[in-house]
Amino acid sequence: MRQDLVILIIPSHEKDDKPLKDQEMWAAQAMELFGDLYGGATAFRALAGIYKDADGKVYHDTPILIESYVERPKLVDETTLNELLAFAQRMGKEARQKAVALIINDVFHEITEY
């Protein structure tokens, strides 16, 4: 069966460039969520990242990437998608983010509405 790739990026900084004090907590929660939704996950600490918002402001980051390979039926399940979106929105709001990055296969989703 075909598997799809889901990646959630856990930022290291808030939208005002202050270090995110609870990055590890968000990564741990995302791992638990991916484990529950998809049966497992792997976390990778990235060396560096950069994000440029619509206003042209550049943000530097050292994110943690949480990824999981998912069977298509689990990926497209509406309840599962809603749980993933709810987590991303909660993280965006509580971690004070301009946007939350979610990648599914080769599509980048920029979540900005919390």
Secondary structure by P-SEA (a helix, b strand, c coil): cbbbbbbbbbbcccccccccccaaaaaaaaaaaaaaaccccccccccbbbbbccccbbbbbbbbbbbbbbcccccccaaaaaaaaaaaaaaaaaacccbbbbbcccbbbbbccc
